[in-house]
């Protein structure tokens, strides 16, 4: 008993001594400094540590802010909607003090089934909302838009932005466009719908609940303690913005070789004049597999590098043409041309051919052949095996920086050049028959092996000639308004359709221009370009045909039927059929 009491006293003394020693160590140590607040750069963007995201709620026409957890003590949330122009640095340059003037959100956040805390933000003004449809007008394709439309295009982006502040410290900062916020609202609504079906689980990174198959997403990632995670797969039903469309196209067609991937949703930009990647953190770099060329324009066979006198195009120009005449004309400009457009191509590991075209050259002071300002920047991805195709278009009038063309799926940089929402107006006419359109103008741009930059039937193994049964379909066509008209399959036009399809404008003006007729086009073509051998660039081989024999040839007779069907599609001689969709063929896709 005495021994046990002694041991207890000894243990007590050791405990006191240990406590005293620990206290002494604490007191002797240097005073602990308060943990430094992260830099504003570290809290900016979709992967901000608070999981700040922005989405559009179409039921209330409002912007909602979502965060991973509720606001902390002293934190305030600010949200603003406005029109403007998103740039490469506009999110970084966003001053949260500008948002403070509007006052913080005063409502209380609610936790939804996804685990996110949701705050109701401001309504979207109808004028800002209307910017989502700014480029719906097909006149953007031929440059016939009004002065009012061009003025609107100076600030074409419906911008949504938010800051979380604690005192004067920025805790999270995010800027995106309304179309992408809309996509996040649709995605989250689908996730909640899944949640209500009892298919959610807790995530390992403490970011709340997660739907089966879901791995984060949004205009503000639920990064959690484990850091950013890949976004969940995009579906055709959840696409409104050019950014999400870019993600969907990459999912199906593979990556776009022009852009070096830095991280999920982040890429280097590309210089479509010098054909190199433009890395903001280092020097420019050539990219393996990229072939590119300026598109030459000639007058009487002589290459031209300047506009006609008195027709020079300045940095704010939106014209496709600045020359009196040329040997070959441009389709969109009805025969007009300008020196200096560039076209770039590359093939990825999935067999998809990507094409980037920079045209509507605007001289920024360096001359038409060196300027990096282009009012029309467009890109096509087409897989000839599956036929699946994506089209991208810049914000005409404002997305003109050809030196820093971003990846369409780059969450932060995409809208610097690409339109806020997907533009589908040209699919039913210009690209109705196939993804790639050819003419002597664009086919003047050659690869190092002498073949055309734009993939051409009969020149590449994966583009065989005389294969009108090759599949062709546009990704998310039904959701985004793309259309592929029926093709003309009458026996009487077999001389032409044995090589390629005829649909849309290929059966109208374009067919005339390819066979030596059409005043609108040939009024801008030189006498040299009007000679039979140059004006009749269809069929691909004239094989002894002469101007005198053209009308009675099988090609001339086929053109008579094509012209008839162009004027009157219901004529009994006109037989129409759906363009083959390949393995994606379905009543839902066919029109």
C-alpha positions as CSV (number, residue, x, y, z in Angstrom):
1,X,0.0,0.0,0.0
2,X,2.8,2.4,0.9
3,X,4.6,1.4,-2.3
4,X,1.6,2.1,-4.4
5,X,1.1,5.5,-2.8
6,X,4.8,6.3,-3.5
7,X,4.4,5.4,-7.1
8,X,1.3,7.7,-7.4
9,X,3.2,10.6,-5.9
10,X,6.1,10.0,-8.2
11,X,3.8,10.0,-11.3
12,X,2.2,13.2,-10.1
13,X,5.6,14.9,-9.7
14,X,6.7,13.7,-13.2
15,X,3.4,15.1,-14.6
16,X,3.9,18.4,-13.0
17,X,7.6,18.5,-14.1
18,X,6.6,17.6,-17.7
19,X,3.9,20.3,-17.7
20,X,6.4,22.9,-16.3
21,X,9.0,21.9,-18.9
22,X,6.5,22.2,-21.7
23,X,5.3,25.5,-20.5
24,X,8.9,26.6,-20.3
25,X,9.5,25.6,-23.8
26,X,6.4,27.4,-25.1
27,X,7.4,30.6,-23.2
28,X,11.0,30.4,-24.4
29,X,10.0,30.0,-28.1
30,X,9.6,32.9,-30.4
31,X,6.1,34.3,-30.6
32,X,4.1,32.5,-33.3
33,X,3.2,34.7,-36.3
34,X,-0.3,34.7,-37.7
35,X,-0.5,32.6,-40.9
36,X,0.0,34.9,-43.9
37,X,-3.0,35.4,-46.1
38,X,-2.7,33.8,-49.6
39,X,-1.8,36.1,-52.5
40,X,-4.6,37.4,-54.6
41,X,-3.3,35.4,-57.5
42,X,-3.7,32.2,-55.4
43,X,-7.4,32.9,-54.7
44,X,-8.3,33.9,-58.2
45,X,-10.1,31.7,-60.7
46,X,-12.0,28.5,-60.9
47,X,-9.8,26.6,-58.5
48,X,-10.0,29.2,-55.7
49,X,-9.6,27.6,-52.2
50,X,-13.2,28.5,-51.1
51,X,-14.7,26.8,-54.1
52,X,-16.5,30.0,-55.2
53,X,-18.5,29.3,-58.3
54,X,-21.1,31.2,-60.4
55,X,-24.1,29.8,-62.2
56,X,-27.2,31.1,-63.9
57,X,-30.7,30.0,-62.6
58,X,-33.0,30.1,-65.6
59,X,-36.1,29.8,-63.3
60,X,-35.4,33.1,-61.5
61,X,-33.3,34.7,-64.2
62,X,-30.6,35.3,-61.5
63,X,-27.0,34.6,-60.9
64,X,-26.3,32.3,-58.0
65,X,-23.0,32.1,-56.2
66,X,-21.9,28.7,-54.7
67,X,-19.2,28.0,-52.2
68,X,-17.8,24.8,-50.7
69,X,-18.8,25.8,-47.2
70,X,-20.7,28.7,-45.6
71,X,-19.0,32.1,-45.4
72,X,-16.7,32.4,-42.5
73,X,-16.8,35.0,-39.7
74,X,-16.3,38.5,-41.2
75,X,-16.5,37.3,-44.8
76,X,-18.8,39.1,-47.3
77,X,-19.8,38.0,-50.8
78,X,-20.2,40.4,-53.7
79,X,-21.7,39.5,-57.2
80,X,-22.0,41.7,-60.3
81,X,-23.4,41.2,-63.8
82,X,-22.4,43.6,-66.6
83,X,-21.5,43.8,-70.3
84,X,-17.9,44.3,-71.5
85,X,-15.1,42.4,-73.2
86,X,-13.2,39.6,-71.4
87,X,-9.5,39.6,-72.1
88,X,-6.5,37.4,-71.2
89,X,-6.0,39.4,-68.0
90,X,-9.5,40.7,-67.1
91,X,-10.0,38.3,-64.3
92,X,-6.6,39.0,-62.8
93,X,-7.2,42.7,-63.3
94,X,-10.7,42.7,-61.7
95,X,-10.7,45.0,-58.7
96,X,-13.0,43.7,-56.0
97,X,-13.4,47.3,-54.7
98,X,-15.5,47.9,-57.8
99,X,-17.9,45.2,-56.6
100,X,-18.0,46.5,-53.1
101,X,-19.8,49.6,-54.3
102,X,-22.9,47.5,-55.1
103,X,-23.0,46.1,-51.6
104,X,-22.7,42.5,-50.4
105,X,-25.4,39.9,-50.8
106,X,-27.6,40.1,-47.8
107,X,-29.5,36.8,-48.1
108,X,-28.5,33.7,-46.2
109,X,-26.9,30.8,-47.9
110,X,-28.7,27.5,-48.2
111,X,-27.1,24.1,-48.4
112,X,-28.3,22.0,-51.4
113,X,-28.1,18.3,-51.9
114,X,-24.8,18.6,-53.7
115,X,-23.2,19.9,-50.5
116,X,-22.6,23.4,-51.9
117,X,-23.8,26.5,-50.1
118,X,-25.8,28.6,-52.5
119,X,-26.4,32.4,-52.3
120,X,-29.0,34.2,-54.5
121,X,-27.4,37.0,-56.5
122,X,-28.7,39.7,-58.8
123,X,-31.1,39.4,-61.7
124,X,-29.7,39.5,-65.2
125,X,-30.6,42.6,-67.1
126,X,-32.4,41.9,-70.4
127,X,-29.9,43.9,-72.3
128,X,-27.0,41.8,-70.9
129,X,-28.9,38.6,-71.5
130,X,-29.5,39.5,-75.1
131,X,-25.8,39.4,-75.8
132,X,-26.0,35.6,-75.7
133,X,-27.8,35.9,-79.1
134,X,-25.7,38.7,-80.6
135,X,-24.1,36.4,-83.2
136,X,-27.3,34.5,-84.1
137,X,-27.7,36.6,-87.3
138,X,-26.4,34.8,-90.4
139,X,-25.2,38.1,-91.8
140,X,-22.1,37.9,-89.7
141,X,-21.0,35.2,-92.1
142,X,-20.8,37.6,-95.1
143,X,-20.0,40.9,-93.4
144,X,-23.4,42.4,-94.1
145,X,-24.3,43.3,-90.5
146,X,-25.5,46.7,-89.6
147,X,-23.5,49.5,-88.0
148,X,-25.6,49.0,-84.8
149,X,-24.5,45.3,-84.6
150,X,-20.9,46.2,-85.1
151,X,-21.2,48.8,-82.3
152,X,-22.7,46.1,-80.0
153,X,-19.8,43.8,-80.9
154,X,-17.3,46.2,-79.3
155,X,-18.4,45.0,-75.8
156,X,-20.1,41.6,-76.7
157,X,-19.6,39.6,-73.5
158,X,-22.2,39.2,-70.7
159,X,-19.8,39.2,-67.7
160,X,-20.5,37.6,-64.3
161,X,-18.0,38.2,-61.5
162,X,-17.8,37.7,-57.7
163,X,-15.5,38.4,-54.8
164,X,-15.4,37.1,-51.2
165,X,-13.8,39.7,-48.9
166,X,-12.7,39.6,-45.3
167,X,-12.1,43.2,-44.4
168,X,-9.9,44.4,-47.2
169,X,-8.4,41.0,-47.9
170,X,-9.6,39.1,-51.1
171,X,-10.5,35.6,-50.1
172,X,-11.7,34.5,-53.5
173,X,-12.2,36.2,-56.9
174,X,-13.9,34.8,-60.0
175,X,-14.9,36.2,-63.4
176,X,-16.7,34.3,-66.2
177,X,-19.3,34.8,-68.9
178,X,-23.1,34.3,-68.6
179,X,-23.2,31.4,-71.1
180,X,-20.7,29.4,-69.0
181,X,-22.5,30.3,-65.8
182,X,-25.7,29.0,-67.5
183,X,-23.9,25.7,-68.3
184,X,-22.9,25.4,-64.6
185,X,-26.5,26.0,-63.6
186,X,-27.7,23.2,-65.9
187,X,-25.0,20.9,-64.6
188,X,-25.8,21.5,-61.0
189,X,-29.5,21.2,-61.6
190,X,-28.9,17.8,-63.1
191,X,-26.7,16.9,-60.1
192,X,-29.4,17.9,-57.6
193,X,-31.9,15.9,-59.7
194,X,-29.6,12.9,-59.3
195,X,-29.3,13.6,-55.6
196,X,-33.0,13.5,-55.2
197,X,-32.9,10.0,-56.7
198,X,-30.6,8.9,-53.9
199,X,-27.5,8.4,-55.9
200,X,-25.1,10.7,-54.1
201,X,-22.3,9.9,-51.7
202,X,-19.9,11.7,-49.4
203,X,-16.6,12.6,-51.1
204,X,-13.2,11.9,-49.6
205,X,-12.0,15.5,-49.9
206,X,-14.7,16.9,-47.6
207,X,-16.3,18.8,-50.4
208,X,-19.8,17.6,-49.6
209,X,-21.9,15.2,-51.6
210,X,-21.0,13.9,-55.0
211,X,-23.1,12.2,-57.7
212,X,-22.1,8.8,-58.9
213,X,-19.6,9.5,-61.7
214,X,-19.2,13.2,-60.8
215,X,-15.7,14.5,-60.2
216,X,-16.1,18.3,-59.8
217,X,-16.7,21.0,-62.2
218,X,-17.9,24.5,-62.6
219,X,-17.0,28.0,-62.8
220,X,-15.6,27.5,-59.3
221,X,-14.2,24.1,-58.5
222,X,-15.0,22.2,-55.4
223,X,-11.3,21.7,-54.9
224,X,-11.5,20.5,-51.3
225,X,-8.4,19.7,-49.3
226,X,-7.2,17.4,-52.0
227,X,-6.8,20.2,-54.6
228,X,-8.4,20.6,-58.0
229,X,-10.0,17.5,-59.5
230,X,-10.9,16.9,-63.2
231,X,-14.2,18.2,-64.4
232,X,-17.0,15.7,-64.9
233,X,-17.7,14.7,-68.5
234,X,-19.9,17.2,-70.5
235,X,-23.0,16.0,-72.3
236,X,-24.7,17.5,-75.3
237,X,-27.7,18.5,-73.1
238,X,-25.5,20.7,-70.9
239,X,-23.9,22.9,-73.5
240,X,-24.6,26.6,-74.1
241,X,-21.2,28.3,-73.9
242,X,-18.3,28.1,-76.3
243,X,-16.1,26.9,-73.3
244,X,-18.3,23.9,-72.5
245,X,-18.7,23.2,-76.2
246,X,-14.9,23.1,-76.4
247,X,-14.7,20.7,-73.5
248,X,-17.3,18.5,-75.2
249,X,-15.4,18.5,-78.5
250,X,-12.2,17.6,-76.9
251,X,-13.9,14.7,-75.1
252,X,-15.0,13.3,-78.4
253,X,-12.5,14.4,-81.0
254,X,-9.3,14.6,-78.8
255,X,-7.1,17.5,-78.0
256,X,-6.4,20.4,-80.3
257,X,-2.7,20.2,-81.1
258,X,-2.2,24.0,-81.5
259,X,-2.5,24.5,-77.7
260,X,-0.1,23.1,-75.1
261,X,-2.1,21.9,-72.1
262,X,-1.0,23.4,-68.8
263,X,-3.6,21.9,-66.5
264,X,-7.2,20.9,-66.6
265,X,-9.0,23.7,-68.3
266,X,-5.8,25.7,-68.9
267,X,-3.7,26.0,-72.0
268,X,-1.1,28.1,-73.7
269,X,-2.3,30.4,-76.5
270,X,-1.3,30.2,-80.2
271,X,0.1,32.7,-82.7
272,X,-1.8,32.1,-86.0
273,X,0.6,34.4,-87.8
274,X,3.9,32.9,-86.7
275,X,2.4,29.4,-86.1
276,X,3.9,28.9,-82.6
277,X,2.6,28.5,-79.1
278,X,2.7,31.7,-77.1
279,X,3.6,31.0,-73.5
280,X,3.0,33.9,-71.2
281,X,5.7,32.5,-68.8
282,X,8.4,31.9,-71.4
283,X,9.4,32.1,-75.0
284,X,7.3,31.1,-78.0
285,X,7.7,27.6,-79.2
286,X,7.1,25.6,-82.4
287,X,4.6,22.7,-82.1
288,X,5.3,19.4,-83.6
289,X,2.9,18.3,-86.4
290,X,1.6,21.8,-87.1
291,X,1.6,22.8,-90.8
292,X,0.7,26.4,-91.8
293,X,0.8,28.9,-94.6
294,X,-0.4,32.3,-95.7
295,X,-3.2,32.1,-98.3
296,X,-1.7,33.7,-101.4
297,X,-3.6,36.1,-103.6
298,X,-2.4,36.7,-107.2
299,X,-3.1,39.2,-110.0
300,X,-2.2,37.8,-113.4
301,X,-0.1,35.2,-111.6
302,X,1.9,37.7,-109.5
303,X,1.6,37.4,-105.7
304,X,0.3,40.4,-104.0
305,X,1.1,41.7,-100.5
306,X,-0.8,45.0,-100.4
307,X,-4.4,46.2,-100.9
308,X,-5.3,48.1,-104.0
309,X,-4.4,51.8,-103.6
310,X,-7.0,53.7,-101.6
311,X,-8.6,50.5,-100.2
312,X,-6.2,49.9,-97.3
313,X,-7.7,48.3,-94.3
314,X,-7.0,49.7,-90.8
315,X,-7.0,48.0,-87.4
316,X,-10.8,48.5,-87.0
317,X,-11.7,47.1,-90.4
318,X,-14.2,44.3,-90.8
319,X,-13.9,43.7,-94.6
320,X,-13.0,40.5,-96.4
321,X,-11.8,42.4,-99.5
322,X,-9.4,45.3,-100.3
323,X,-8.4,44.5,-103.9
324,X,-10.0,45.6,-107.2
325,X,-9.5,42.2,-108.8
326,X,-7.7,38.9,-108.3
327,X,-7.1,35.7,-110.2
328,X,-9.1,33.7,-107.6
329,X,-11.8,34.9,-105.2
330,X,-12.9,34.1,-101.7
331,X,-16.3,32.3,-101.2
332,X,-17.5,34.5,-98.3
333,X,-16.5,37.7,-100.1
334,X,-18.2,36.7,-103.4
335,X,-14.9,37.0,-105.2
336,X,-13.2,39.7,-103.2
337,X,-9.9,39.0,-101.5
338,X,-7.2,40.6,-99.3
339,X,-3.6,39.6,-98.8
340,X,-2.4,38.1,-95.6
341,X,-4.9,35.5,-94.2
342,X,-3.3,32.5,-92.6
343,X,-4.5,28.9,-92.3
344,X,-3.1,26.2,-89.9
345,X,-3.7,22.5,-89.7
346,X,-2.7,19.6,-87.4
347,X,-3.8,16.0,-86.8
348,X,-4.2,14.6,-83.3
349,X,-3.7,11.0,-82.0
350,X,-7.4,10.3,-82.5
351,X,-7.2,11.0,-86.2
352,X,-9.1,14.3,-85.9
353,X,-8.0,17.0,-88.4
354,X,-8.0,20.4,-86.8
355,X,-8.0,23.6,-88.9
356,X,-7.5,27.2,-87.7
357,X,-8.2,30.0,-90.1
358,X,-7.4,33.7,-89.4
359,X,-8.8,36.1,-92.0
360,X,-10.4,39.5,-92.4
361,X,-6.9,40.9,-92.0
362,X,-6.8,44.3,-90.3
363,X,-3.5,46.2,-90.6
364,X,-2.2,47.2,-87.2
365,X,0.6,49.2,-88.7
366,X,2.9,46.3,-89.6
367,X,1.4,45.7,-93.0
368,X,-1.0,43.1,-94.3
369,X,1.5,40.3,-94.3
370,X,2.7,40.8,-90.8
371,X,-0.2,42.2,-88.8
372,X,-1.6,39.9,-86.1
373,X,-5.0,41.5,-86.1
374,X,-7.8,39.4,-87.7
375,X,-11.5,40.2,-87.4
376,X,-12.5,36.7,-88.4
377,X,-10.9,33.8,-86.6
378,X,-12.5,30.3,-87.1
379,X,-11.6,26.7,-86.2
380,X,-12.9,23.3,-87.3
381,X,-12.3,19.9,-85.9
382,X,-13.3,17.0,-88.1
383,X,-12.7,13.2,-87.7
384,X,-13.1,11.6,-91.1
385,X,-13.6,8.2,-89.6
386,X,-16.6,9.0,-87.5
387,X,-17.6,12.2,-89.3
388,X,-18.0,14.0,-86.0
389,X,-17.3,17.7,-86.4
390,X,-17.0,20.9,-84.3
391,X,-17.1,24.5,-85.4
392,X,-15.7,27.5,-83.5
393,X,-16.0,31.2,-84.3
394,X,-14.5,34.3,-82.7
395,X,-16.4,37.3,-81.4
396,X,-16.4,39.1,-84.8
397,X,-15.4,42.7,-84.2
398,X,-13.7,42.2,-80.8
399,X,-11.9,38.9,-80.6
400,X,-9.2,39.9,-83.0
401,X,-5.9,39.0,-81.3
402,X,-4.3,36.5,-83.7
403,X,-1.1,36.5,-81.6
404,X,-2.8,35.0,-78.5
405,X,-5.6,32.7,-79.8
406,X,-6.8,30.6,-76.8
407,X,-8.0,27.1,-76.6
408,X,-11.9,27.3,-76.7
409,X,-12.1,25.2,-73.5
410,X,-9.7,27.4,-71.6
411,X,-11.9,28.5,-68.7
412,X,-10.1,31.7,-68.1
413,X,-8.8,32.7,-71.5
414,X,-11.4,31.4,-74.0
415,X,-13.6,34.4,-74.4
416,X,-10.6,36.6,-75.1
417,X,-11.1,35.6,-78.8
418,X,-13.9,33.0,-79.0
419,X,-17.6,34.1,-78.9
420,X,-19.4,33.8,-75.5
421,X,-21.9,31.3,-77.0
422,X,-21.6,28.9,-79.9
423,X,-22.3,30.3,-83.4
424,X,-24.1,27.9,-85.7
425,X,-25.3,30.1,-88.5
426,X,-22.9,28.9,-91.2
427,X,-23.5,25.2,-90.9
428,X,-26.6,25.1,-93.0
429,X,-25.0,26.8,-96.0
430,X,-21.2,27.1,-96.1
431,X,-20.5,23.8,-94.4
432,X,-23.7,22.0,-95.4
433,X,-22.1,19.2,-97.4
434,X,-18.8,18.6,-95.5
435,X,-16.7,20.1,-92.8
436,X,-14.1,21.5,-95.2
437,X,-14.9,23.8,-98.1
438,X,-12.4,24.2,-101.0
439,X,-11.8,26.8,-103.7
440,X,-8.6,27.8,-105.6
441,X,-8.2,30.7,-103.2
442,X,-7.8,28.6,-100.0
443,X,-6.2,25.7,-101.8
444,X,-3.3,28.0,-102.7
445,X,-2.1,27.4,-99.1
446,X,0.2,24.3,-99.3
447,X,1.8,22.0,-96.9
448,X,5.6,21.3,-97.1
449,X,4.8,18.2,-99.3
450,X,2.8,20.3,-101.7
451,X,-0.7,19.1,-100.7
452,X,-3.3,21.6,-99.6
453,X,-3.4,22.8,-96.0
454,X,-7.1,22.2,-95.8
455,X,-7.6,18.4,-96.0
456,X,-8.8,17.6,-99.5
457,X,-10.5,14.6,-101.1
458,X,-8.0,12.5,-103.0
459,X,-5.0,14.0,-101.4
460,X,-5.0,12.4,-98.0
461,X,-5.4,8.7,-97.3
462,X,-8.2,9.4,-94.7
463,X,-10.1,11.6,-97.3
464,X,-10.7,9.3,-100.2
465,X,-12.3,10.8,-103.4
466,X,-15.6,9.5,-104.7
467,X,-16.8,8.7,-101.2
468,X,-20.1,10.6,-100.8
469,X,-21.2,8.0,-98.3
470,X,-18.6,9.2,-95.8
471,X,-20.3,10.2,-92.5
472,X,-20.7,13.8,-91.4
473,X,-22.4,15.0,-88.3
474,X,-22.0,18.0,-85.9
475,X,-21.5,17.6,-82.2
476,X,-24.4,19.0,-80.2
477,X,-26.2,19.9,-83.4
478,X,-29.7,19.7,-82.0
479,X,-28.9,21.6,-78.8
480,X,-27.0,24.4,-80.4
481,X,-28.9,24.9,-83.7
482,X,-26.4,23.5,-86.2
483,X,-28.0,21.9,-89.2
484,X,-27.0,19.7,-92.1
485,X,-29.5,20.0,-95.0
486,X,-30.4,17.1,-97.2
487,X,-28.1,16.3,-100.1
488,X,-29.1,16.2,-103.7
489,X,-28.9,12.6,-105.0
490,X,-30.7,12.8,-108.4
491,X,-29.1,10.5,-111.0
492,X,-28.9,13.5,-113.3
493,X,-26.2,15.1,-111.0
494,X,-24.2,11.9,-110.7
495,X,-21.3,13.4,-112.6
496,X,-20.7,15.7,-109.7
497,X,-21.9,13.6,-106.7
498,X,-19.7,10.7,-107.7
499,X,-16.9,12.7,-106.1
500,X,-18.5,14.9,-103.4
501,X,-21.8,15.8,-101.9
502,X,-24.0,18.7,-103.0
503,X,-26.0,20.4,-100.2
504,X,-26.6,24.0,-99.1
505,X,-24.7,26.6,-101.0
506,X,-22.6,24.0,-102.8
507,X,-25.7,23.6,-104.9
508,X,-26.3,27.3,-105.4
509,X,-23.8,30.2,-105.9
510,X,-20.8,28.1,-105.1
511,X,-21.5,25.5,-107.8
512,X,-21.9,28.4,-110.3
513,X,-18.6,30.0,-109.3
514,X,-16.8,26.7,-109.6
515,X,-18.0,26.3,-113.1
516,X,-17.4,29.7,-114.7
517,X,-20.6,31.5,-114.0
518,X,-22.1,34.0,-111.6
519,X,-21.6,37.7,-112.1
520,X,-21.3,38.6,-108.5
521,X,-18.2,36.5,-108.2
522,X,-16.6,36.9,-111.7
523,X,-17.0,40.7,-111.7
524,X,-14.1,40.7,-109.2
525,X,-11.9,38.2,-111.1
526,X,-9.1,39.1,-113.5
527,X,-9.3,38.1,-117.2
528,X,-6.7,35.5,-116.5
529,X,-8.9,34.0,-113.8
530,X,-11.8,33.9,-116.2
531,X,-10.0,31.7,-118.7
532,X,-11.7,28.3,-119.0
533,X,-9.0,26.3,-117.3
534,X,-9.0,28.5,-114.2
535,X,-12.7,29.4,-114.0
536,X,-13.8,25.8,-114.3
537,X,-12.1,24.4,-111.2
538,X,-14.8,21.7,-110.9
539,X,-14.6,18.9,-112.0
540,X,-11.1,18.3,-110.5
541,X,-9.8,17.2,-113.9
542,X,-11.2,18.7,-117.1
543,X,-9.9,15.8,-119.2
544,X,-10.1,17.5,-122.6
545,X,-13.2,19.5,-121.9
546,X,-13.4,22.8,-123.7
547,X,-15.5,25.9,-123.3
548,X,-17.4,25.1,-126.4
549,X,-18.2,21.6,-125.3
550,X,-19.0,22.4,-121.7
551,X,-22.8,22.9,-122.0
552,X,-23.4,19.5,-123.7
553,X,-20.9,17.6,-121.4
554,X,-22.2,15.5,-118.6
555,X,-20.9,18.1,-116.2
556,X,-22.7,20.9,-118.0
557,X,-26.0,19.0,-118.0
558,X,-25.5,18.2,-114.3
559,X,-25.1,21.9,-113.6
560,X,-28.5,22.6,-115.3
561,X,-30.2,20.2,-112.8
562,X,-28.2,21.7,-109.9
563,X,-29.3,25.2,-110.8
564,X,-32.9,24.0,-111.2
565,X,-32.9,22.4,-107.8
566,X,-31.3,25.4,-106.2
567,X,-34.1,27.6,-107.5
568,X,-36.9,25.1,-106.9
569,X,-36.1,22.3,-104.5
570,X,-39.5,20.7,-105.0
571,X,-39.0,20.2,-108.7
572,X,-39.7,16.5,-109.5
573,X,-36.2,16.1,-110.9
574,X,-34.7,16.9,-107.5
575,X,-34.2,13.9,-105.2
576,X,-33.0,14.6,-101.7
577,X,-31.6,12.4,-99.0
578,X,-30.1,12.7,-95.5
579,X,-26.3,13.0,-95.3
580,X,-25.0,9.8,-93.7
581,X,-24.3,10.2,-90.0
582,X,-22.3,7.0,-89.6
583,X,-22.4,5.2,-86.3
584,X,-24.2,8.3,-84.9
585,X,-27.1,8.0,-87.3
586,X,-30.4,8.4,-85.5
587,X,-33.8,10.1,-86.0
588,X,-32.9,12.5,-83.3
589,X,-29.9,13.8,-85.2
590,X,-31.3,13.6,-88.8
591,X,-33.2,16.6,-90.0
